[in-house]
Amino acid sequence: MAKLYFYYSAMNAGKTTTLLQSAYNYHERGMNTLVLKPSIDDRHTKTKVRSRIGLETNAVSFSSEDNLLALAKKVNNKTPLSCVLLDEAQFLTKKQVFELGEVVDRLDVPVLTYGLRTDFKGEPFDGSLNLLAWADELIEIKTVCHCGKKATMVLRIDKKGKPAIQGKQILIGGNDSYISVCRKHFKSKKSIK
């Protein structure tokens, strides 16, 4: 029976690497997958999902206006899907989370989503909030703070390594812009050297 999964963590926990490993496992067994990536994530290329350790696979880019059920149906009609995998799930809209649930319920295709739970202010992203409410399975991927505790939060940092307190919720970036920290260090807004 197909399910909607939400794999979540702070940054640098290996979410994308886990997605790529899952995609590889399906392909190795001769199964067809659909890998999706929000078009807002343009760090590398819009047509590939790439991990920090250099692994990558082809992906279909989508915008916040796209209907993910219709997209999955179109692909599934050509070649039956064994799984849909979606990177950067925090950028989903509430409607798209519902559509992914429909992929599971109507097409009987498992959907594995991977993303951040909260932004640099400690506020939930719309996609994450709705996945936390609607997903059948919630799986935390763990990473560590510089102090050794589990990192659950993300700090946005400036070029001097100082935490940002204000700004737009979405600013695409990697290790140069964000660090993962525990709640204690998030609250104290400490710089990491």
N, C-alpha and C positions, 0 to 999 in steps of 0.2 A: 504494500500500500504506500503510495507516494505521500510525502510530507513537505512542508515548507520549513526550512532550516534557517536560523540566523546565527552565524558565527561572528562574535563581536570581541573587540578588545581595544586597548589603547594602541597607539602607533608602534611600529617595530616589533610586533608580536608574531608576525609570519602569516597574516591572514591571506595575502595574495599567494604566498608560497603554498599554503594549504590548498587554496583553490586550484592552483596549477597542478599540484599532485593529484587531486581528485580528478581533474580533467584528463590527466595522463592515464590514470587507472582505468577510466571508462574507455578511452581510445585503445589502450593496450588490449582490451577485451573485445575490440571490434564494435563498440557501441558509439552512437552518435550523440554529441552534446552541442548545446548552444551556450557559448560564453558571451556574456553581456558586460558592457562597460559604459557608464554615463559619459556623454560627450563633454561634460564640464571638466572631467579629469583629462587634461591635455599635457600632462608632464612629459610624456614620452611620445606617444602617438595615439591617435584616436581608434586605431584598428588593432591594437595589441594590448593585452594585459601583461605587465612586466613586474617582476618582483625585484626587491632591492638586491637580491643575490644573483640576478642576471637571468633567471628563468623567464620564459615568455611563451605566449600562445596567441593565435589570432582571436579577435573578438569582434562582435557587432556593437557599434556605438549607438546609443539612443539618447534622446533628449527628454526633458521633463514632460513634453507634450505627447510622446509616443505611447501607444497602447501595447503593453508588453504581452498581454494575452493574444492579441491579433498577430504580433510578431512571432510568438512561439507557435501559434497555429499554422502560420504560413510555412515555417521551417519544418514543422512536424508533418505537414501534408506532403512535402517533397521526400523527406527521409525521416522516419519515425525517431523521435528523440528519446534517449534514455535518461537525460538529465539536463537541467538548465542551471548554469553557474553564473553568479552575478557579483562583480567586484564593486567596491565603494558604495555599498548599499545605503549608506547614510544619505546619499543624494536622491534617493527615490522620493516620489510624492506619495501621499496617502493613497491616492487612486491606484498608483502603480503597485503598491504593496497588495492591495485588494486584487488587482489583475494577476499578480503572481500566485495568490491563493487560488484563483480560478484556473491557472495552469495546472496546479496540483489537483484540484477537485474535478475539473472537467476533462482534462487531457490525461490525468493519472500519471503525470510526469513529476518526479521530485525536483524541487527548486532549492539550491544551496546559495544563500546570500552571505556576503562577507563585508563587514564594515565597522566603523567607529560607533560607539554608543553615544558619546557626548562630544561637544565642541570645546574650544579653548576656554570658554567661560563656564564650563560645567553644565551647560544646557543640552538637552537631547536634540539631535537632528530629527526632522520630521520623518524621514524614512526609518530611522532607528526606533523612534518612539512607536511607530505603527507596526514594525516588525516585532518589537518586544510584546506588543499586544496580540498580534495575529499569528505569529509563527507557531508551528507545532512543536518545534524543538529549538531551545536556546542553548548555544554552546559557547562558553567563554574560552578564548585563546589567551593564555597568560604571557605577560612580559614583566620585567622588573624595573623598578625605580633605581636611581643611582645609589640609594641607601640600602638596597637589597630587598625591600618590601615589594609586594605585588603592585605594579603600576596599573591604575584604573582610570587615570585622568591624562589629559593632554594639555601642555602649555604651549602657546604660540610665543616664539622668541624673536627679538629683533636682531639686527646684525651684530650687536654688542653682547648678545646672549641674555638680555634682560626680558622678562616676561611681559607680554602685551596684555593689557587689561581691557582695552576697548578695540573695536573694529568690526568689520562685517563678519558674519558667521562663517562664510566660505572664503577661504584663501588657499588656493591649491599650492601645495608645497610638500617637501619631504623633511629630511633631517636638518636641513638648513633653516627651516621655519618652525619646527615642532619638536618637542621632547615629551616622552612619557614619564609620568611621575605618580607616586602614591598620593592618596588624598591629603595627607599631612603636608607634603611639600607643595601640592597644588594650592592649598589654603594659605600657606605662608608666602606663596609667589616667589620662592627662592630661585636665584639663577644657578644654573649648572655650569661648572667650570670645565 
